Amino acid sequence: MALYEELSEQEIFRRQALDELRSLGIEPYPAAMYPVTHSTADILSDFENMSQNRAEVYIAGRIMARRIMGSASFFELQDEKGKIQVYVKRDDVCPGEDKTLYNTVFKKLLDIGDIVGIKGFVFRTQMGEESVHAKELTVLAKSLRPLPIVKEKDGKVFDAVTDPEFRYRQRYVDLIVNPGVRDIFRKRATIINTMREFFNSKGYLEVETPILQPIPGGAAARPFVTHHNALDIPLYLRIANELYLKRLIVGGFNGVYEFAKDFRNEGMDRTHNPEFTVMEIYVAYKDYFWMMDFTEEMLERVALAIHGTTKVTFGDKEIDFKRPFRRMTMTDAIKQYAGVDITGKSEDELRAICKQMDIEIDDTMGKGKLIDAIFGEKCEEHLVQPTFIMDYPIEMSPLCKRHRSNPELTERFELFVAGKELCNAYSELNDPIDQLERFQEQLRLSERGDDEAMYIDMDFVRALEYGMPTCSGMGIGIDRLTMFMTNQPSIQDVLFFPQMRPEKKPQKDTAEAYAQKGIPADWVPVLQKMGFNTVASLNGVAAGKLFNDLCGYNKKNKLGLPNPTMDDVKRWVE
């Protein structure tokens, strides 16, 4: 009883089937390889030729539907590439006298979700269905949990699994019952590969930099912190890889890039996950104007690789990634959409503007964050088509080169698409004295309580003192880019395994609590399986129905427990 006490009825039956398979000498989880020769897509793409020649195939996958009919049956087999019908005839898979494989194994002990291998030939049924005629059937893995049932008819899907909580938490099931989800992740891989091929064609080097860092630098964000016991020092999961990549530019590489996992200890929403993927690239002897052109070309290539066109649907909008993109300064954007000119405004004046516009701010925010708050609240939503917002105030960009014609600004741009920031780029600051002063200003913000202000990385300053050439860098969020390119509304939809809150488990009383009501310990798991997780939940339950349900459950599941009396049950529900 203890083994099955947390299992559903279906799960118990499947475990019993597992035991029966083994008693028949069939290993439900064989060690040997299965010699798969074709995928379902291979067969369907060359079906006419293969069916004419009755081509022999080995295929493997999950049973997703079954039609059992006497001495012959059909089932639907699903593999990574799609689905195909399989015809199983008793005398073909059991050519001898022993028909156990068909009559017992296939008909009674296999279930939807089980993984099987089929050796057979390709043919078309009398109804015109493209199929595989099974000559041999091999059990490859017994599924002990039932899959959610998704029905399909005439190309329409019914009872689709759409609950986000279930889909994100059990992505492995989501990928089985919603095979279209796999296409999102194939496109994600295509995005990354297209970018990688583009960079490599320019001669830039893909590199790896530390994830555990003694100083988390390169962005304004709250890091995750841990402790290294051997060195007895704190270490941080990187919030960005920028400072290490620029050290490599100092070291003499002309162009380096990295697809990196970054981590930020911040809130979660439809566009933020604490662990995310970013691509950062740095190219020597370039500036932010060059990087705008480069970014346009990269994104145009990505859109064409995914869709065959530069026009991409996202929600109710059509986004066109055809070059060139719109360009406007941050000052002009705030002037156009917020109706204020921030030029030359002091911190106090900006604070007053925010209060006048009912923009939420706090005392820790300096000029940079106040300007960012105005822009975020009043401008971003208007930037639907790809738009470069450029020339940010210096307070917002501690790692960026001062603007060549206005020292109050920096040579920075961010690309906005559908009202969201997609990438960030600079003419990189390579003046070590200016860089140290910017770091010190960030330190003053930190002392005011800004927990996202940058740390001072003196080794990076030292690297700059050796001399870094003029350089432009760009970072782009791969998760958000994938959202745009696959029309997914949430970042969780483009991550295989998004971060989730711990699963809530139902509160259950102990066996001792039930014992106080006179309920034997053997019956506690049964009652909890039936939904009575607490003693209090039994109060007022109809004794007659509960008595019948308990006795029926005992008999059906062959528990062998002595049935309670009606009087016993009446006392339990008092």
ZAMARGU-4260 file (C-alpha; in steps of 0.2 Angstrom, whole numbers, plus 5000, padded with zeros to 4 digits):
<rodrens>
0) 5000/5000/5000 | 5014/5012/5004 | 5021/5012/4987 | 5004/5017/4979 | 4997/5029/4992
5) 5001/5045/4982 | 4996/5038/4965 | 4981/5040/4955 | 4971/5026/4949 | 4978/5027/4932
10) 4996/5028/4939 | 4992/5012/4949 | 4986/5003/4934 | 5001/5008/4924 | 5013/5001/4937
15) 5003/4985/4937 | 5005/4984/4918 | 5024/4987/4921 | 5025/4972/4933 | 5015/4961/4921
20) 5027/4966/4906 | 5042/4960/4917 | 5033/4944/4922 | 5031/4941/4903 | 5050/4943/4901
25) 5048/4960/4892 | 5060/4973/4899 | 5050/4989/4898 | 5066/5000/4898 | 5079/4990/4887
30) 5097/4995/4887 | 5101/4991/4869 | 5100/5005/4856 | 5085/5004/4843 | 5091/5006/4825
35) 5080/5020/4820 | 5082/5023/4801 | 5068/5036/4797 | 5058/5050/4805 | 5040/5052/4802
40) 5044/5067/4792 | 5057/5057/4781 | 5043/5045/4777 | 5029/5058/4773 | 5041/5068/4762
45) 5045/5053/4751 | 5030/5043/4754 | 5025/5039/4736 | 5042/5032/4732 | 5043/5023/4748
50) 5026/5016/4747 | 5028/5009/4729 | 5044/5000/4735 | 5036/4995/4751 | 5052/5002/4759
55) 5058/4994/4776 | 5059/5007/4790 | 5063/5007/4808 | 5054/5021/4817 | 5052/5025/4836
60) 5041/5037/4846 | 5026/5039/4858 | 5009/5031/4856 | 4997/5046/4855 | 4981/5038/4850
65) 4974/5020/4848 | 4960/5011/4839 | 4959/4993/4845 | 4949/4981/4833 | 4950/4963/4836
70) 4965/4955/4827 | 4971/4971/4819 | 4973/4989/4826 | 4979/5006/4822 | 4989/5018/4833
75) 4997/5035/4830 | 5015/5037/4833 | 5023/5053/4837 | 5042/5057/4836 | 5052/5073/4836
80) 5047/5078/4818 | 5028/5073/4817 | 5015/5059/4818 | 5011/5044/4807 | 4998/5030/4808
85) 5004/5013/4812 | 4994/4997/4807 | 4997/4982/4818 | 4990/4965/4813 | 4991/4951/4826
90) 4998/4938/4814 | 5011/4949/4807 | 5019/4954/4824 | 5015/4937/4831 | 5019/4925/4817
95) 5020/4910/4828 | 5008/4901/4839 | 5011/4913/4853 | 5000/4929/4851 | 5004/4936/4868
100) 5013/4951/4861 | 4997/4957/4852 | 4983/4950/4863 | 4991/4955/4880 | 5005/4967/4878
105) 4999/4978/4864 | 4980/4978/4868 | 4981/4977/4887 | 4998/4983/4894 | 5003/4997/4882
110) 4995/5014/4885 | 4995/5032/4877 | 5012/5040/4880 | 5022/5023/4880 | 5037/5024/4868
115) 5039/5009/4856 | 5049/5005/4841 | 5042/4998/4825 | 5050/4988/4811 | 5039/4988/4795
120) 5035/4994/4778 | 5027/5010/4771 | 5010/5008/4763 | 4993/5017/4760 | 4978/5010/4768
125) 4961/5007/4759 | 4955/5024/4766 | 4970/5033/4758 | 4979/5035/4775 | 4999/5036/4774
130) 5004/5023/4786 | 5017/5011/4792 | 5013/4992/4792 | 5021/4985/4808 | 5031/4968/4806
135) 5039/4970/4823 | 5035/4979/4839 | 5047/4983/4853 | 5043/4991/4869 | 5056/5005/4873
140) 5049/5014/4888 | 5033/5012/4898 | 5025/5029/4903 | 5019/5028/4921 | 5010/5045/4921
145) 4995/5048/4909 | 4997/5062/4897 | 4984/5075/4896 | 4972/5070/4881 | 4972/5082/4866
150) 4960/5078/4853 | 4962/5082/4835 | 4949/5081/4821 | 4950/5087/4803 | 4965/5097/4807
155) 4957/5106/4822 | 4963/5104/4840 | 4951/5101/4854 | 4955/5101/4873 | 4972/5109/4870
160) 4984/5110/4885 | 4984/5129/4888 | 4987/5132/4907 | 5003/5142/4908 | 5007/5136/4926
165) 5006/5117/4920 | 5015/5121/4903 | 5030/5130/4911 | 5032/5119/4926 | 5031/5103/4916
170) 5038/5108/4899 | 5042/5090/4895 | 5024/5087/4894 | 5020/5103/4885 | 5032/5098/4871
175) 5024/5081/4869 | 5005/5087/4869 | 5009/5103/4860 | 5022/5099/4847 | 5020/5116/4839
180) 5030/5123/4854 | 5045/5114/4848 | 5045/5125/4833 | 5048/5141/4844 | 5064/5133/4851
185) 5070/5128/4834 | 5067/5146/4828 | 5077/5152/4843 | 5091/5141/4838 | 5090/5148/4820
190) 5091/5165/4827 | 5107/5162/4837 | 5115/5152/4822 | 5111/5166/4810 | 5119/5179/4821
195) 5134/5168/4824 | 5137/5165/4806 | 5135/5184/4803 | 5148/5188/4816 | 5160/5174/4810
200) 5159/5180/4792 | 5166/5197/4798 | 5180/5188/4807 | 5175/5191/4825 | 5179/5178/4838
205) 5167/5169/4849 | 5173/5169/4867 | 5168/5164/4885 | 5171/5175/4900 | 5168/5171/4919
210) 5150/5169/4925 | 5156/5169/4944 | 5164/5186/4946 | 5172/5195/4961 | 5165/5211/4955
215) 5148/5212/4946 | 5150/5225/4932 | 5144/5230/4915 | 5126/5235/4920 | 5115/5243/4933
220) 5107/5228/4942 | 5106/5219/4958 | 5117/5204/4958 | 5115/5186/4965 | 5129/5183/4978
225) 5137/5167/4984 | 5153/5163/4994 | 5168/5154/4988 | 5174/5143/5003 | 5192/5140/4997
230) 5196/5158/4993 | 5185/5164/5007 | 5178/5178/4996 | 5161/5183/4990 | 5157/5179/4972
235) 5143/5186/4961 | 5134/5178/4946 | 5137/5190/4932 | 5125/5204/4928 | 5134/5207/4911
240) 5149/5201/4902 | 5154/5218/4896 | 5170/5222/4906 | 5178/5206/4902 | 5175/5207/4884
245) 5182/5225/4883 | 5198/5218/4892 | 5200/5206/4877 | 5199/5222/4866 | 5213/5229/4876
250) 5222/5213/4874 | 5222/5215/4855 | 5207/5206/4848 | 5198/5217/4835 | 5181/5209/4837
255) 5174/5197/4851 | 5157/5191/4855 | 5148/5180/4867 | 5131/5172/4869 | 5130/5173/4888
260) 5119/5168/4903 | 5117/5183/4914 | 5108/5184/4931 | 5099/5199/4939 | 5091/5198/4956
265) 5075/5208/4951 | 5057/5206/4948 | 5049/5194/4936 | 5036/5198/4923 | 5031/5194/4905
270) 5048/5201/4899 | 5060/5197/4913 | 5067/5181/4920 | 5081/5181/4934 | 5092/5171/4922
275) 5092/5176/4904 | 5103/5175/4888 | 5111/5190/4880 | 5123/5192/4866 | 5137/5205/4868
280) 5149/5210/4854 | 5163/5223/4854 | 5172/5228/4838 | 5188/5239/4839 | 5190/5255/4829
285) 5171/5257/4827 | 5158/5269/4834 | 5140/5269/4838 | 5135/5275/4821 | 5143/5260/4813
290) 5135/5249/4826 | 5118/5255/4821 | 5121/5250/4803 | 5128/5233/4809 | 5113/5230/4820
295) 5101/5234/4806 | 5109/5221/4795 | 5110/5208/4808 | 5091/5209/4813 | 5086/5210/4794
300) 5096/5194/4792 | 5087/5186/4807 | 5070/5190/4801 | 5073/5184/4784 | 5081/5167/4791
305) 5065/5164/4801 | 5051/5171/4790 | 5058/5173/4773 | 5053/5192/4774 | 5057/5207/4785
310) 5039/5209/4790 | 5035/5200/4807 | 5019/5199/4816 | 5019/5202/4835 | 5003/5202/4844
315) 4991/5214/4834 | 5006/5223/4826 | 5016/5220/4810 | 5034/5225/4813 | 5046/5228/4798
320) 5064/5224/4801 | 5069/5231/4784 | 5084/5243/4784 | 5086/5257/4788 | 5077/5259/4805
325) 5071/5276/4812 | 5083/5286/4822 | 5079/5300/4835 | 5088/5307/4851 | 5082/5304/4868
330) 5079/5322/4871 | 5069/5324/4855 | 5059/5308/4860 | 5055/5315/4877 | 5051/5332/4869
335) 5039/5324/4856 | 5030/5311/4867 | 5031/5319/4885 | 5030/5337/4880 | 5045/5343/4890
340) 5063/5348/4886 | 5075/5340/4898 | 5090/5349/4891 | 5101/5357/4905 | 5088/5352/4919
345) 5095/5349/4936 | 5090/5334/4947 | 5078/5345/4957 | 5070/5351/4941 | 5068/5333/4934
350) 5061/5327/4951 | 5048/5341/4950 | 5043/5336/4932 | 5041/5318/4937 | 5030/5323/4951
355) 5020/5334/4940 | 5017/5320/4928 | 5013/5308/4942 | 5028/5297/4938 | 5033/5286/4952
360) 5050/5290/4959 | 5060/5289/4975 | 5074/5299/4984 | 5088/5286/4979 | 5086/5291/4960
365) 5099/5303/4952 | 5097/5312/4936 | 5099/5297/4925 | 5086/5287/4933 | 5074/5302/4933
370) 5076/5304/4915 | 5074/5286/4912 | 5058/5286/4922 | 5051/5300/4911 | 5056/5291/4895
375) 5049/5274/4901 | 5032/5281/4906 | 5029/5293/4892 | 5039/5287/4877 | 5042/5269/4875
380) 5024/5263/4871 | 5025/5274/4855 | 5040/5266/4848 | 5032/5251/4839 | 5042/5250/4823
385) 5061/5247/4826 | 5068/5264/4832 | 5085/5269/4838 | 5084/5281/4853 | 5102/5289/4854
390) 5112/5302/4863 | 5108/5298/4881 | 5112/5310/4895 | 5128/5306/4903 | 5121/5301/4920
395) 5112/5286/4912 | 5128/5279/4904 | 5143/5276/4916 | 5152/5265/4903 | 5149/5276/4887
400) 5160/5288/4878 | 5155/5307/4880 | 5146/5313/4864 | 5159/5321/4852 | 5149/5337/4851
405) 5139/5339/4868 | 5148/5333/4883 | 5132/5332/4893 | 5127/5317/4882 | 5134/5301/4877
410) 5136/5291/4861 | 5124/5278/4866 | 5108/5270/4857 | 5095/5258/4862 | 5084/5249/4849
415) 5065/5249/4854 | 5053/5237/4845 | 5035/5236/4850 | 5037/5248/4865 | 5051/5237/4872
420) 5070/5239/4873 | 5078/5226/4862 | 5097/5230/4862 | 5109/5243/4870 | 5125/5250/4862
425) 5139/5262/4865 | 5154/5271/4858 | 5164/5263/4872 | 5172/5274/4885 | 5191/5271/4884
430) 5197/5286/4894 | 5203/5278/4911 | 5202/5294/4921 | 5184/5298/4915 | 5179/5280/4918
435) 5186/5281/4936 | 5176/5297/4939 | 5160/5289/4932 | 5162/5274/4943 | 5165/5285/4958
440) 5148/5294/4954 | 5140/5277/4954 | 5147/5274/4971 | 5139/5290/4977 | 5122/5284/4971
445) 5125/5267/4979 | 5128/5276/4996 | 5111/5285/4993 | 5103/5268/4993 | 5103/5264/4974
450) 5105/5245/4975 | 5107/5244/4956 | 5122/5256/4955 | 5138/5250/4947 | 5152/5243/4958
455) 5170/5250/4955 | 5180/5238/4945 | 5198/5244/4948 | 5206/5230/4937 | 5195/5236/4923
460) 5201/5254/4925 | 5219/5247/4926 | 5216/5238/4909 | 5210/5254/4901 | 5226/5263/4907
465) 5236/5251/4896 | 5225/5258/4882 | 5209/5252/4873 | 5206/5257/4855 | 5191/5266/4850
470) 5178/5253/4851 | 5159/5250/4849 | 5149/5237/4859 | 5131/5231/4858 | 5121/5219/4869
475) 5105/5211/4863 | 5093/5200/4873 | 5090/5184/4864 | 5075/5179/4874 | 5066/5195/4870
480) 5072/5194/4852 | 5065/5177/4851 | 5048/5183/4858 | 5047/5196/4844 | 5052/5184/4830
485) 5040/5170/4836 | 5025/5181/4841 | 5026/5175/4859 | 5018/5187/4872 | 5029/5181/4887
490) 5047/5177/4890 | 5042/5161/4899 | 5036/5155/4881 | 5053/5156/4874 | 5063/5148/4889
495) 5062/5129/4890 | 5062/5130/4909 | 5057/5147/4916 | 5060/5151/4934 | 5044/5146/4944
500) 5038/5148/4962 | 5039/5132/4972 | 5024/5120/4969 | 5011/5122/4982 | 5007/5105/4990
505) 4990/5102/4998 | 4990/5103/5017 | 4988/5086/5024 | 4984/5080/5042 | 4995/5067/5050
510) 4989/5049/5053 | 4989/5054/5072 | 4976/5067/5069 | 4965/5054/5060 | 4968/5042/5074
515) 4960/5053/5086 | 4944/5051/5076 | 4946/5032/5077 | 4952/5031/5059 | 4965/5016/5056
520) 4981/5022/5049 | 4979/5010/5033 | 4963/5020/5028 | 4972/5037/5029 | 4980/5036/5012
525) 4964/5030/5004 | 4954/5045/5012 | 4967/5057/5006 | 4967/5050/4989 | 4949/5053/4988
530) 4952/5071/4993 | 4949/5071/5012 | 4966/5078/5016 | 4962/5084/5033 | 4951/5077/5047
535) 4940/5093/5046 | 4936/5090/5028 | 4926/5074/5034 | 4914/5084/5044 | 4896/5083/5038
540) 4900/5071/5023 | 4886/5059/5019 | 4891/5043/5029 | 4882/5031/5017 | 4890/5037/5001
545) 4908/5038/5009 | 4905/5020/5016 | 4901/5013/4998 | 4915/5023/4990 | 4928/5016/5003
550) 4922/4998/5001 | 4922/5000/4982 | 4939/5008/4981 | 4946/4994/4992 | 4939/4980/4981
555) 4943/4989/4964 | 4961/4992/4969 | 4963/4975/4978 | 4970/4983/4994 | 4965/4969/5005
560) 4960/4980/5019 | 4946/4975/5032 | 4931/4986/5027 | 4925/4998/5040 | 4907/4996/5046
565) 4894/5009/5043 | 4895/5014/5062 | 4913/5017/5060 | 4911/5029/5045 | 4897/5038/5054
570) 4909/5042/5069 | 4922/5048/5056 | 4911/5061/5049 | 4903/5067/5065
</rodrens>
